[in-house]
């Protein structure tokens, strides 16, 4: 049997499968694959040849023998070798929302909810700037995981929270801050014992990214027409 000291030893043969490095997710948009690296806070695509090899791996689950492109992805740290027969999986599917809380007649915002929304918005922007995307999402995920899985909260509770954020939007700039705003909304909902999903989505032609919060199949902080063209690349 070969060993690492044996010139005939081929470590590639011991690899049964591959996994993505922690912090990397991907989705298929049309005929392309888009990746998100939350540690580096960037979206990217592979070269056509490397994408072809990765697609074969993800769809068929077995690495092509001596594939130089997969070796390159290993060297870059995008893929991690595994002794188990596994393959990278795309972002988990979700039920795309058909209705939005914002389409309802929200109650008059309570002063406490508006104040809480402003605090959450400020805190999420500072956290993203100081800790980065990866650590911020990890912090949010940890908080959510500590909550028990229970029945859905009364919709009126979500409406009261969003009434506060709508009121806060008149006092704080909301331009191009869908990520920080979604983290703020999700953080407030988690503080109230809810388990919302934070969804990061992408689209091509041209490329753009978006982020929103949904609770089960109900969109919380955006309009359905604004998110329907995006493909989820990460669901937290």
MDAnalysis code that builds the backbone (N, CA, C; Angstrom):
import MDAnalysis as mda
import numpy as np

u = mda.Universe.empty(708, n_residues=236, atom_resindex=np.repeat(np.arange(236), 3), trajectory=True)
u.add_TopologyAttr("name", ["N", "CA", "C"] * 236)
u.add_TopologyAttr("resid", np.arange(1, 237))
u.add_TopologyAttr("resname", ["UNK", "UNK", "UNK", "UNK", "UNK", "UNK", "UNK", "UNK", "UNK", "UNK", "UNK", "UNK", "UNK", "UNK", "UNK", "UNK", "UNK", "UNK", "UNK", "UNK", "UNK", "UNK", "UNK", "UNK", "UNK", "UNK", "UNK", "UNK", "UNK", "UNK", "UNK", "UNK", "UNK", "UNK", "UNK", "UNK", "UNK", "UNK", "UNK", "UNK", "UNK", "UNK", "UNK", "UNK", "UNK", "UNK", "UNK", "UNK", "UNK", "UNK", "UNK", "UNK", "UNK", "UNK", "UNK", "UNK", "UNK", "UNK", "UNK", "UNK", "UNK", "UNK", "UNK", "UNK", "UNK", "UNK", "UNK", "UNK", "UNK", "UNK", "UNK", "UNK", "UNK", "UNK", "UNK", "UNK", "UNK", "UNK", "UNK", "UNK", "UNK", "UNK", "UNK", "UNK", "UNK", "UNK", "UNK", "UNK", "UNK", "UNK", "UNK", "UNK", "UNK", "UNK", "UNK", "UNK", "UNK", "UNK", "UNK", "UNK", "UNK", "UNK", "UNK", "UNK", "UNK", "UNK", "UNK", "UNK", "UNK", "UNK", "UNK", "UNK", "UNK", "UNK", "UNK", "UNK", "UNK", "UNK", "UNK", "UNK", "UNK", "UNK", "UNK", "UNK", "UNK", "UNK", "UNK", "UNK", "UNK", "UNK", "UNK", "UNK", "UNK", "UNK", "UNK", "UNK", "UNK", "UNK", "UNK", "UNK", "UNK", "UNK", "UNK", "UNK", "UNK", "UNK", "UNK", "UNK", "UNK", "UNK", "UNK", "UNK", "UNK", "UNK", "UNK", "UNK", "UNK", "UNK", "UNK", "UNK", "UNK", "UNK", "UNK", "UNK", "UNK", "UNK", "UNK", "UNK", "UNK", "UNK", "UNK", "UNK", "UNK", "UNK", "UNK", "UNK", "UNK", "UNK", "UNK", "UNK", "UNK", "UNK", "UNK", "UNK", "UNK", "UNK", "UNK", "UNK", "UNK", "UNK", "UNK", "UNK", "UNK", "UNK", "UNK", "UNK", "UNK", "UNK", "UNK", "UNK", "UNK", "UNK", "UNK", "UNK", "UNK", "UNK", "UNK", "UNK", "UNK", "UNK", "UNK", "UNK", "UNK", "UNK", "UNK", "UNK", "UNK", "UNK", "UNK", "UNK", "UNK", "UNK", "UNK", "UNK", "UNK", "UNK", "UNK", "UNK", "UNK", "UNK", "UNK", "UNK", "UNK", "UNK", "UNK", "UNK"])
u.atoms.positions = np.array([
    [0.852, -1.196, 0.000],
    [0.000, 0.000, 0.000],
    [0.882, 1.238, 0.000],
    [0.527, 2.264, -0.798],
    [1.363, 3.443, -0.917],
    [1.330, 4.286, 0.337],
    [2.352, 5.060, 0.543],
    [2.433, 5.999, 1.652],
    [2.898, 7.326, 1.094],
    [2.904, 8.356, 1.955],
    [3.313, 9.670, 1.501],
    [4.788, 9.694, 1.125],
    [5.571, 8.752, 1.673],
    [6.983, 8.670, 1.319],
    [7.187, 7.911, 0.019],
    [6.167, 7.242, -0.421],
    [6.226, 6.452, -1.642],
    [6.003, 7.368, -2.836],
    [6.938, 7.447, -3.788],
    [6.744, 8.316, -4.947],
    [5.528, 7.935, -5.774],
    [5.035, 6.714, -5.589],
    [3.851, 6.297, -6.330],
    [2.553, 6.638, -5.629],
    [2.660, 7.241, -4.432],
    [1.456, 7.587, -3.671],
    [0.748, 8.788, -4.296],
    [-0.514, 8.660, -4.521],
    [-1.307, 9.736, -5.115],
    [-2.379, 10.163, -4.118],
    [-2.194, 11.301, -3.425],
    [-3.172, 11.719, -2.427],
    [-4.543, 12.000, -3.023],
    [-4.596, 12.293, -4.324],
    [-5.880, 12.560, -4.967],
    [-6.810, 11.361, -4.893],
    [-6.213, 10.144, -4.897],
    [-7.039, 8.935, -4.880],
    [-7.731, 8.738, -3.539],
    [-7.218, 9.348, -2.478],
    [-7.827, 9.181, -1.160],
    [-9.011, 10.116, -0.952],
    [-9.219, 11.042, -1.872],
    [-10.328, 11.981, -1.755],
    [-11.607, 11.330, -2.278],
    [-12.608, 11.244, -1.412],
    [-13.888, 10.661, -1.800],
    [-14.915, 11.727, -2.185],
    [-14.736, 12.927, -1.668],
    [-15.698, 13.984, -1.952],
    [-15.145, 15.344, -1.590],
    [-15.995, 16.353, -1.726],
    [-15.591, 17.724, -1.434],
    [-16.711, 18.443, -0.693],
    [-16.325, 19.399, 0.125],
    [-17.278, 20.310, 0.740],
    [-16.797, 21.738, 0.507],
    [-17.696, 22.665, 0.626],
    [-17.316, 24.069, 0.539],
    [-16.685, 24.517, 1.849],
    [-15.739, 25.412, 1.747],
    [-15.182, 26.003, 2.963],
    [-16.290, 26.739, 3.708],
    [-16.190, 26.749, 5.038],
    [-17.167, 27.473, 5.838],
    [-17.228, 28.932, 5.394],
    [-18.432, 29.428, 5.280],
    [-18.611, 30.816, 4.886],
    [-18.860, 31.012, 3.409],
    [-18.831, 29.936, 2.635],
    [-19.068, 30.036, 1.193],
    [-20.378, 29.332, 0.840],
    [-21.184, 29.975, 0.047],
    [-22.422, 29.383, -0.451],
    [-22.542, 29.705, -1.936],
    [-23.453, 29.003, -2.609],
    [-23.626, 29.260, -4.038],
    [-25.053, 28.978, -4.463],
    [-25.393, 29.495, -5.632],
    [-26.688, 29.212, -6.230],
    [-26.533, 29.234, -7.742],
    [-27.517, 28.684, -8.432],
    [-27.539, 28.691, -9.891],
    [-28.501, 29.772, -10.368],
    [-28.020, 30.625, -11.232],
    [-28.853, 31.670, -11.831],
    [-28.756, 31.506, -13.339],
    [-29.818, 31.004, -13.949],
    [-29.752, 30.687, -15.370],
    [-28.737, 29.588, -15.600],
    [-27.771, 29.831, -16.479],
    [-26.749, 28.829, -16.758],
    [-25.435, 29.136, -16.049],
    [-25.467, 30.018, -15.069],
    [-24.257, 30.373, -14.326],
    [-24.388, 29.979, -12.859],
    [-23.239, 29.828, -12.221],
    [-23.170, 29.581, -10.787],
    [-22.517, 30.795, -10.138],
    [-23.166, 31.329, -9.119],
    [-22.650, 32.485, -8.391],
    [-22.310, 32.055, -6.969],
    [-21.187, 32.530, -6.482],
    [-20.727, 32.205, -5.137],
    [-20.768, 33.450, -4.255],
    [-20.969, 33.209, -2.967],
    [-20.874, 34.260, -1.958],
    [-19.903, 33.799, -0.888],
    [-18.917, 34.630, -0.602],
    [-17.965, 34.386, 0.479],
    [-18.237, 35.442, 1.541],
    [-18.919, 35.048, 2.629],
    [-19.284, 36.043, 3.636],
    [-18.084, 36.468, 4.471],
    [-17.021, 35.658, 4.500],
    [-15.817, 36.051, 5.233],
    [-15.118, 37.192, 4.501],
    [-14.970, 37.035, 3.180],
    [-14.341, 38.084, 2.367],
    [-15.338, 39.155, 1.938],
    [-16.628, 38.915, 2.188],
    [-17.694, 39.855, 1.827],
    [-17.656, 40.160, 0.326],
    [-17.757, 39.097, -0.485],
    [-17.742, 39.315, -1.929],
    [-18.515, 38.218, -2.649],
    [-19.045, 38.578, -3.799],
    [-19.673, 37.638, -4.716],
    [-18.705, 37.398, -5.868],
    [-18.737, 36.197, -6.432],
    [-17.836, 35.927, -7.549],
    [-18.333, 34.739, -8.361],
    [-17.798, 34.628, -9.581],
    [-18.021, 33.474, -10.448],
    [-16.678, 32.833, -10.757],
    [-16.716, 31.599, -11.247],
    [-15.511, 30.889, -11.656],
    [-15.288, 31.071, -13.149],
    [-14.106, 30.705, -13.593],
    [-13.853, 30.668, -15.031],
    [-14.757, 29.599, -15.653],
    [-15.044, 29.685, -16.945],
    [-15.927, 28.693, -17.572],
    [-15.481, 27.253, -17.344],
    [-14.183, 26.965, -17.465],
    [-13.705, 25.593, -17.285],
    [-13.855, 25.142, -15.835],
    [-13.492, 26.017, -14.901],
    [-13.612, 25.661, -13.488],
    [-15.075, 25.500, -13.098],
    [-15.936, 26.338, -13.640],
    [-17.358, 26.217, -13.345],
    [-17.915, 24.907, -13.893],
    [-17.454, 24.490, -15.061],
    [-17.897, 23.214, -15.635],
    [-17.537, 22.060, -14.704],
    [-16.319, 22.070, -14.174],
    [-15.890, 21.007, -13.268],
    [-16.678, 21.059, -11.966],
    [-16.887, 22.261, -11.441],
    [-17.634, 22.390, -10.190],
    [-19.079, 21.949, -10.377],
    [-19.681, 22.300, -11.508],
    [-21.055, 21.908, -11.765],
    [-21.184, 20.384, -11.820],
    [-20.221, 19.731, -12.480],
    [-20.246, 18.268, -12.549],
    [-20.138, 17.663, -11.159],
    [-19.284, 18.246, -10.325],
    [-19.128, 17.754, -8.961],
    [-20.410, 17.936, -8.166],
    [-21.013, 19.121, -8.242],
    [-22.209, 19.404, -7.456],
    [-23.408, 18.575, -7.911],
    [-23.497, 18.304, -9.212],
    [-24.659, 17.591, -9.735],
    [-24.521, 16.081, -9.649],
    [-23.287, 15.570, -9.829],
    [-23.095, 14.124, -9.867],
    [-22.479, 13.571, -8.591],
    [-21.855, 14.437, -7.803],
    [-21.367, 14.009, -6.497],
    [-20.062, 13.257, -6.487],
    [-19.452, 13.056, -7.633],
    [-18.168, 12.350, -7.671],
    [-17.149, 13.214, -8.391],
    [-15.960, 13.371, -7.816],
    [-14.955, 14.217, -8.461],
    [-14.363, 13.544, -9.691],
    [-14.287, 14.241, -10.800],
    [-13.589, 13.680, -11.958],
    [-12.141, 13.390, -11.589],
    [-11.586, 12.290, -12.040],
    [-10.216, 11.943, -11.668],
    [-9.217, 12.973, -12.174],
    [-8.335, 13.402, -11.257],
    [-7.225, 14.307, -11.603],
    [-7.696, 15.586, -12.293],
    [-8.830, 16.111, -11.878],
    [-9.349, 17.330, -12.490],
    [-8.519, 18.525, -12.020],
    [-7.822, 19.153, -12.938],
    [-6.915, 20.241, -12.564],
    [-7.685, 21.452, -12.044],
    [-8.909, 21.625, -12.491],
    [-9.683, 22.780, -12.044],
    [-10.144, 22.595, -10.600],
    [-10.553, 21.381, -10.243],
    [-10.903, 21.125, -8.852],
    [-9.670, 21.211, -7.964],
    [-8.548, 20.767, -8.464],
    [-7.309, 20.919, -7.708],
    [-7.019, 22.399, -7.463],
    [-7.296, 23.219, -8.464],
    [-7.102, 24.653, -8.298],
    [-8.037, 25.243, -7.255],
    [-9.288, 24.762, -7.215],
    [-10.235, 25.245, -6.214],
    [-9.836, 24.792, -4.820],
    [-9.237, 23.612, -4.735],
    [-8.685, 23.160, -3.456],
    [-7.547, 24.062, -3.014],
    [-6.664, 24.378, -3.938],
    [-5.506, 25.211, -3.612],
    [-5.940, 26.611, -3.183],
    [-7.020, 27.118, -3.767],
    [-7.517, 28.449, -3.415],
    [-8.292, 28.455, -2.112],
    [-8.628, 27.278, -1.606],
    [-9.384, 27.203, -0.367],
    [-10.877, 27.311, -0.540],
    [-11.349, 27.277, -1.773],
    [-12.787, 27.301, -2.008],
    [-13.411, 25.965, -1.636],
    [-12.740, 24.878, -2.001],
    [-13.183, 23.529, -1.676],
    [-12.310, 22.936, -0.588],
    [-12.913, 22.024, 0.172],
    [-12.189, 21.248, 1.175],
    [-12.360, 19.773, 0.834],
    [-11.253, 19.034, 0.845],
    [-11.319, 17.603, 0.546],
    [-11.978, 16.857, 1.695],
    [-12.679, 15.796, 1.353],
    [-13.377, 14.991, 2.352],
    [-13.144, 13.518, 2.075],
    [-13.017, 12.745, 3.151],
    [-12.879, 11.301, 3.002],
    [-14.230, 10.629, 2.823],
    [-15.309, 11.395, 2.978],
    [-16.659, 10.863, 2.800],
    [-17.167, 11.225, 1.410],
    [-18.025, 10.395, 0.842],
    [-18.566, 10.675, -0.497],
    [-19.639, 11.764, -0.447],
    [-19.230, 13.009, -0.429],
    [-20.172, 14.121, -0.374],
    [-19.795, 15.168, -1.408],
    [-20.730, 16.056, -1.685],
    [-20.513, 17.090, -2.695],
    [-21.125, 18.394, -2.208],
    [-20.643, 19.519, -2.708],
    [-21.211, 20.810, -2.302],
    [-22.690, 20.908, -2.665],
    [-23.466, 21.488, -1.770],
    [-24.897, 21.666, -2.006],
    [-25.212, 23.145, -2.158],
    [-26.097, 23.447, -3.091],
    [-26.506, 24.834, -3.307],
    [-27.314, 25.332, -2.121],
    [-27.550, 26.625, -2.092],
    [-28.354, 27.241, -1.039],
    [-29.678, 26.500, -0.879],
    [-30.052, 26.260, 0.372],
    [-31.286, 25.508, 0.616],
    [-32.483, 26.263, 0.045],
    [-33.422, 25.541, -0.534],
    [-34.580, 26.204, -1.134],
    [-35.513, 26.770, -0.071],
    [-36.179, 27.834, -0.402],
    [-37.180, 28.421, 0.476],
    [-38.435, 28.698, -0.337],
    [-39.521, 28.892, 0.375],
    [-40.762, 29.290, -0.281],
    [-40.690, 30.791, -0.520],
    [-40.642, 31.189, -1.781],
    [-40.586, 32.617, -2.081],
    [-41.902, 33.273, -1.668],
    [-41.813, 34.394, -0.977],
    [-43.026, 35.026, -0.441],
    [-43.941, 35.554, -1.533],
    [-45.231, 35.448, -1.272],
    [-46.240, 35.955, -2.194],
    [-46.963, 37.177, -1.637],
    [-46.803, 37.417, -0.339],
    [-47.433, 38.565, 0.308],
    [-46.414, 39.236, 1.217],
    [-46.692, 40.469, 1.579],
    [-45.771, 41.233, 2.415],
    [-46.513, 41.918, 3.554],
    [-45.854, 41.970, 4.694],
    [-46.395, 42.708, 5.833],
    [-46.614, 44.175, 5.458],
    [-45.747, 44.705, 4.602],
    [-45.835, 46.112, 4.232],
    [-47.066, 46.430, 3.393],
    [-47.733, 45.400, 2.880],
    [-48.956, 45.628, 2.110],
    [-50.183, 45.775, 3.006],
    [-50.001, 45.539, 4.294],
    [-51.108, 45.635, 5.240],
    [-51.242, 47.066, 5.758],
    [-52.371, 47.344, 6.350],
    [-52.558, 48.621, 7.045],
    [-51.912, 48.493, 8.423],
    [-50.684, 48.953, 8.520],
    [-49.946, 48.809, 9.770],
    [-50.525, 49.725, 10.842],
    [-50.416, 49.307, 12.100],
    [-50.907, 50.161, 13.185],
    [-50.040, 51.405, 13.336],
    [-50.554, 52.386, 14.036],
    [-49.747, 53.560, 14.335],
    [-48.536, 53.131, 15.158],
    [-47.348, 53.604, 14.800],
    [-46.148, 53.145, 15.503],
    [-46.087, 53.647, 16.936],
    [-45.777, 52.738, 17.832],
    [-45.547, 53.131, 19.219],
    [-44.178, 53.789, 19.321],
    [-44.059, 54.747, 20.231],
    [-42.779, 55.435, 20.395],
    [-41.676, 54.439, 20.733],
    [-41.998, 53.451, 21.575],
    [-40.988, 52.466, 21.980],
    [-40.510, 51.643, 20.789],
    [-41.415, 51.294, 19.877],
    [-41.018, 50.502, 18.713],
    [-40.173, 51.330, 17.748],
    [-40.516, 52.593, 17.566],
    [-39.708, 53.450, 16.694],
    [-38.312, 53.634, 17.266],
    [-38.235, 53.849, 18.571],
    [-36.935, 54.003, 19.223],
    [-36.108, 52.730, 19.107],
    [-36.751, 51.582, 19.335],
    [-36.045, 50.301, 19.215],
    [-35.555, 50.083, 17.791],
    [-36.374, 50.457, 16.811],
    [-35.974, 50.303, 15.410],
    [-34.760, 51.166, 15.099],
    [-34.754, 52.401, 15.564],
    [-33.610, 53.282, 15.333],
    [-32.345, 52.723, 15.972],
    [-32.476, 52.184, 17.174],
    [-31.316, 51.592, 17.855],
    [-30.806, 50.373, 17.100],
    [-31.722, 49.526, 16.633],
    [-31.317, 48.328, 15.888],
    [-30.650, 48.707, 14.569],
    [-31.170, 49.724, 13.898],
    [-30.575, 50.165, 12.637],
    [-29.159, 50.684, 12.851],
    [-28.984, 51.510, 13.874],
    [-27.651, 52.045, 14.158],
    [-26.693, 50.930, 14.549],
    [-27.165, 49.994, 15.380],
    [-26.303, 48.910, 15.845],
    [-25.893, 47.991, 14.703],
    [-26.814, 47.707, 13.782],
    [-26.482, 46.791, 12.684],
    [-25.453, 47.414, 11.750],
    [-25.548, 48.708, 11.514],
    [-24.578, 49.370, 10.642],
    [-23.194, 49.390, 11.283],
    [-23.151, 49.672, 12.573],
    [-21.865, 49.673, 13.279],
    [-21.271, 48.274, 13.306],
    [-22.115, 47.272, 13.581],
    [-21.613, 45.894, 13.649],
    [-21.062, 45.445, 12.300],
    [-21.758, 45.738, 11.216],
    [-21.264, 45.365, 9.891],
    [-19.937, 46.047, 9.585],
    [-19.813, 47.292, 9.979],
    [-18.583, 48.031, 9.708],
    [-17.423, 47.522, 10.546],
    [-17.677, 47.204, 11.810],
    [-16.606, 46.819, 12.723],
    [-16.292, 45.323, 12.667],
    [-17.334, 44.492, 12.572],
    [-17.140, 43.041, 12.630],
    [-17.132, 42.383, 11.261],
    [-17.720, 43.017, 10.259],
    [-17.783, 42.412, 8.939],
    [-19.017, 41.550, 8.759],
    [-19.255, 41.153, 7.522],
    [-20.459, 40.392, 7.192],
    [-20.468, 39.025, 7.855],
    [-19.356, 38.292, 7.769],
    [-19.322, 36.934, 8.289],
    [-19.623, 36.863, 9.773],
    [-18.956, 37.672, 10.566],
    [-19.167, 37.645, 12.014],
    [-20.548, 38.166, 12.394],
    [-21.037, 39.130, 11.636],
    [-22.370, 39.652, 11.925],
    [-23.438, 38.593, 11.690],
    [-23.347, 37.887, 10.580],
    [-24.323, 36.835, 10.302],
    [-24.190, 35.682, 11.283],
    [-22.962, 35.366, 11.695],
    [-22.752, 34.314, 12.690],
    [-23.389, 34.701, 14.021],
    [-23.224, 35.946, 14.415],
    [-23.836, 36.452, 15.653],
    [-25.351, 36.333, 15.590],
    [-25.927, 36.712, 14.457],
    [-27.375, 36.649, 14.307],
    [-27.856, 35.202, 14.310],
    [-27.123, 34.332, 13.619],
    [-27.501, 32.920, 13.551],
    [-27.445, 32.263, 14.922],
    [-26.430, 32.603, 15.711],
    [-26.307, 32.038, 17.055],
    [-27.486, 32.445, 17.924],
    [-27.869, 33.697, 17.860],
    [-29.015, 34.169, 18.641],
    [-30.289, 33.445, 18.218],
    [-30.468, 33.292, 16.926],
    [-31.668, 32.621, 16.430],
    [-31.700, 31.161, 16.855],
    [-30.541, 30.500, 16.830],
    [-30.485, 29.071, 17.157],
    [-30.829, 28.791, 18.612],
    [-30.698, 29.783, 19.465],
    [-30.990, 29.597, 20.886],
    [-32.480, 29.659, 21.193],
    [-33.262, 30.077, 20.225],
    [-34.702, 30.181, 20.438],
    [-35.373, 28.838, 20.189],
    [-36.364, 28.495, 20.975],
    [-37.081, 27.242, 20.732],
    [-37.922, 27.333, 19.472],
    [-38.068, 26.206, 18.815],
    [-38.956, 26.136, 17.661],
    [-40.379, 26.018, 18.173],
    [-41.167, 27.011, 17.891],
    [-42.529, 27.044, 18.422],
    [-43.486, 27.492, 17.335],
    [-44.738, 27.588, 17.703],
    [-45.740, 28.022, 16.729],
    [-45.501, 29.474, 16.334],
    [-46.033, 29.840, 15.203],
    [-45.817, 31.183, 14.673],
    [-46.392, 32.233, 15.621],
    [-45.696, 33.349, 15.784],
    [-46.205, 34.414, 16.650],
    [-47.403, 35.096, 16.005],
    [-48.193, 35.797, 16.789],
    [-49.310, 36.546, 16.199],
    [-48.794, 37.537, 15.158],
    [-49.478, 37.620, 14.032],
    [-49.047, 38.534, 12.976],
    [-49.042, 39.976, 13.459],
    [-49.917, 40.283, 14.428],
    [-49.975, 41.646, 14.947],
    [-48.647, 42.061, 15.569],
    [-47.918, 41.098, 16.125],
    [-46.631, 41.420, 16.735],
    [-45.619, 41.855, 15.673],
    [-45.599, 41.151, 14.547],
    [-44.704, 41.537, 13.453],
    [-45.132, 42.882, 12.879],
    [-46.435, 43.116, 12.786],
    [-46.925, 44.392, 12.264],
    [-46.480, 45.549, 13.151],
    [-46.511, 45.358, 14.473],
    [-46.086, 46.429, 15.381],
    [-44.599, 46.731, 15.205],
    [-43.804, 45.671, 15.034],
    [-42.366, 45.871, 14.823],
    [-42.122, 46.650, 13.539],
    [-42.786, 46.248, 12.458],
    [-42.559, 46.911, 11.176],
    [-43.124, 48.328, 11.160],
    [-44.158, 48.581, 11.932],
    [-44.650, 49.953, 12.042],
    [-43.565, 50.847, 12.623],
    [-42.821, 50.312, 13.584],
    [-41.711, 51.067, 14.156],
    [-40.607, 51.319, 13.148],
    [-40.303, 50.319, 12.317],
    [-39.240, 50.492, 11.316],
    [-39.675, 51.432, 10.191],
    [-40.933, 51.380, 9.812],
    [-41.422, 52.312, 8.794],
    [-41.332, 53.739, 9.321],
    [-41.687, 53.925, 10.589],
    [-41.565, 55.247, 11.199],
    [-40.107, 55.685, 11.276],
    [-39.231, 54.749, 11.638],
    [-37.802, 55.071, 11.745],
    [-37.207, 55.431, 10.392],
    [-37.782, 54.883, 9.314],
    [-37.252, 55.158, 7.974],
    [-37.367, 56.631, 7.609],
    [-38.288, 57.333, 8.246],
    [-38.428, 58.763, 7.978],
    [-37.364, 59.579, 8.706],
    [-36.687, 58.925, 9.647],
    [-35.694, 59.631, 10.454],
    [-34.269, 59.210, 10.141],
    [-34.100, 58.041, 9.515],
    [-32.758, 57.530, 9.208],
    [-32.670, 57.220, 7.723],
    [-31.521, 57.480, 7.129],
    [-31.319, 57.217, 5.703],
    [-31.423, 55.728, 5.421],
    [-32.172, 55.361, 4.377],
    [-32.385, 53.955, 4.026],
    [-31.797, 53.599, 2.669],
    [-31.040, 54.509, 2.048],
    [-30.570, 54.305, 0.686],
    [-29.502, 53.208, 0.639],
    [-29.736, 52.187, -0.177],
    [-28.755, 51.130, -0.429],
    [-28.279, 50.453, 0.848],
    [-29.181, 50.278, 1.805],
    [-28.799, 49.653, 3.068],
    [-29.703, 48.462, 3.371],
    [-30.058, 47.708, 2.328],
    [-30.970, 46.588, 2.548],
    [-30.376, 45.558, 3.495],
    [-29.053, 45.357, 3.449],
    [-28.413, 44.372, 4.319],
    [-28.489, 44.805, 5.777],
    [-28.050, 46.022, 6.064],
    [-28.085, 46.515, 7.441],
    [-29.517, 46.589, 7.965],
    [-30.442, 47.018, 7.120],
    [-31.833, 47.112, 7.542],
    [-32.426, 45.736, 7.835],
    [-32.106, 44.750, 7.003],
    [-32.623, 43.402, 7.218],
    [-32.058, 42.800, 8.496],
    [-30.784, 43.027, 8.747],
    [-30.182, 42.530, 9.984],
    [-30.837, 43.196, 11.190],
    [-31.128, 44.488, 11.067],
    [-31.782, 45.197, 12.163],
    [-33.179, 44.644, 12.431],
    [-33.955, 44.435, 11.369],
    [-35.305, 43.893, 11.527],
    [-35.254, 42.494, 12.128],
    [-34.373, 41.646, 11.597],
    [-34.258, 40.283, 12.116],
    [-33.813, 40.287, 13.572],
    [-32.886, 41.164, 13.909],
    [-32.414, 41.245, 15.291],
    [-33.551, 41.610, 16.237],
    [-34.379, 42.552, 15.826],
    [-35.519, 42.955, 16.655],
    [-36.520, 41.814, 16.794],
    [-36.771, 41.099, 15.715],
    [-37.706, 39.978, 15.783],
    [-37.171, 38.870, 16.677],
    [-35.875, 38.592, 16.576],
    [-35.270, 37.568, 17.431],
    [-35.370, 37.976, 18.893],
    [-35.160, 39.260, 19.172],
    [-35.275, 39.755, 20.544],
    [-36.683, 39.552, 21.096],
    [-37.663, 39.484, 20.207],
    [-39.049, 39.251, 20.599],
    [-39.420, 37.767, 20.556],
    [-38.426, 36.900, 20.359],
    [-38.674, 35.466, 20.398],
    [-39.073, 34.834, 19.089],
    [-38.938, 35.550, 17.981],
    [-39.296, 35.006, 16.668],
    [-38.067, 34.465, 15.957],
    [-38.303, 33.626, 14.960],
    [-37.214, 33.007, 14.197],
    [-37.353, 33.370, 12.707],
    [-37.014, 34.587, 12.337],
    [-37.129, 34.997, 10.934],
    [-35.994, 34.436, 10.095],
    [-36.190, 34.430, 8.796],
    [-35.130, 34.077, 7.847],
    [-34.583, 35.355, 7.225],
    [-33.254, 35.491, 7.247],
    [-32.585, 36.553, 6.509],
    [-32.117, 35.941, 5.195],
    [-32.550, 36.492, 4.087],
    [-32.274, 35.920, 2.773],
    [-31.412, 36.890, 1.969],
    [-30.298, 36.385, 1.469],
    [-29.479, 37.141, 0.520],
    [-29.715, 36.543, -0.853],
    [-30.057, 37.377, -1.813],
    [-30.357, 36.909, -3.157],
    [-29.551, 37.650, -4.203],
    [-29.415, 37.032, -5.375],
    [-28.640, 37.624, -6.468],
    [-29.415, 37.489, -7.774],
    [-29.045, 38.308, -8.740],
    [-29.569, 38.187, -10.091],
    [-28.499, 38.650, -11.067],
    [-28.648, 38.230, -12.311],
    [-27.717, 38.612, -13.371],
    [-28.429, 39.467, -14.409],
    [-27.589, 40.149, -15.215],
    [-28.093, 40.919, -16.345],
    [-28.680, 42.270, -16.037],
    [-27.971, 43.193, -15.369],
    [-26.626, 43.029, -14.799],
    [-26.689, 42.416, -13.406],
    [-25.499, 42.118, -12.857],
    [-25.450, 41.532, -11.522],
    [-25.929, 42.541, -10.481],
    [-26.724, 42.048, -9.551],
    [-27.089, 42.830, -8.373],
    [-27.424, 41.865, -7.246],
    [-27.310, 42.352, -6.031],
    [-27.597, 41.548, -4.847],
    [-28.614, 42.291, -3.986],
    [-29.360, 41.532, -3.221],
    [-30.398, 42.125, -2.380],
    [-30.525, 41.288, -1.112],
    [-31.109, 41.873, -0.096],
    [-31.306, 41.160, 1.166],
    [-32.676, 41.523, 1.716],
    [-33.347, 40.529, 2.281],
    [-34.655, 40.781, 2.873],
    [-34.901, 39.810, 4.023],
    [-35.970, 40.077, 4.758],
    [-36.383, 39.228, 5.876],
    [-37.756, 38.660, 5.558],
    [-37.921, 37.379, 5.812],
    [-39.242, 36.785, 5.696],
    [-39.488, 35.870, 6.882],
    [-40.744, 35.709, 7.211],
    [-41.144, 34.813, 8.297],
    [-42.086, 33.786, 7.703],
    [-41.607, 32.559, 7.609],
    [-42.311, 31.521, 6.860],
    [-42.462, 32.009, 5.411],
    [-43.689, 32.138, 4.911],
    [-43.861, 32.552, 3.515],
    [-44.309, 34.010, 3.395],
    [-44.152, 34.771, 4.466],
    [-44.574, 36.174, 4.452],
    [-43.347, 37.086, 4.454],
    [-43.266, 37.964, 3.462],
    [-42.192, 38.946, 3.399],
    [-42.421, 39.990, 4.483],
    [-41.347, 40.361, 5.171],
    [-41.488, 41.247, 6.327],
    [-41.138, 42.693, 6.000],
    [-39.977, 42.929, 5.398],
    [-39.465, 44.303, 5.296],
    [-39.268, 44.789, 3.859],
    [-39.974, 44.191, 2.918],
    [-39.818, 44.600, 1.522],
    [-41.095, 44.280, 0.766],
    [-41.126, 44.674, -0.488],
    [-42.265, 44.390, -1.354],
    [-41.971, 43.160, -2.197],
    [-43.015, 42.409, -2.495],
    [-42.849, 41.171, -3.263],
    [-42.211, 41.452, -4.616],
    [-42.624, 42.514, -5.275],
    [-42.068, 42.827, -6.597],
    [-40.578, 43.137, -6.544],
    [-40.070, 43.521, -5.386],
    [-38.659, 43.859, -5.252],
    [-37.777, 42.629, -5.089],
    [-38.347, 41.512, -4.640],
    [-37.522, 40.336, -4.353],
    [-37.767, 39.182, -5.315],
    [-38.841, 39.213, -6.067],
    [-39.230, 38.045, -6.859],
    [-38.212, 37.683, -7.942],
    [-37.402, 38.633, -8.395],
    [-36.434, 38.355, -9.461],
    [-35.087, 37.884, -8.929],
    [-34.945, 37.784, -7.612],
    [-33.672, 37.374, -7.022],
    [-33.700, 35.893, -6.653],
    [-32.566, 35.240, -6.853],
    [-32.395, 33.840, -6.469],
    [-31.645, 33.784, -5.145],
    [-32.190, 33.115, -4.123],
    [-31.494, 33.050, -2.835],
    [-30.136, 32.362, -2.960],
    [-29.111, 32.987, -2.396],
    [-27.776, 32.402, -2.370],
    [-27.369, 32.034, -0.946],
    [-28.054, 32.621, 0.039],
    [-27.809, 32.288, 1.442],
    [-29.068, 32.571, 2.235],
    [-29.491, 31.586, 3.019],
    [-30.640, 31.743, 3.903],
    [-30.166, 31.480, 5.318],
    [-30.356, 32.457, 6.169],
    [-29.881, 32.357, 7.546],
    [-31.062, 32.169, 8.479],
])
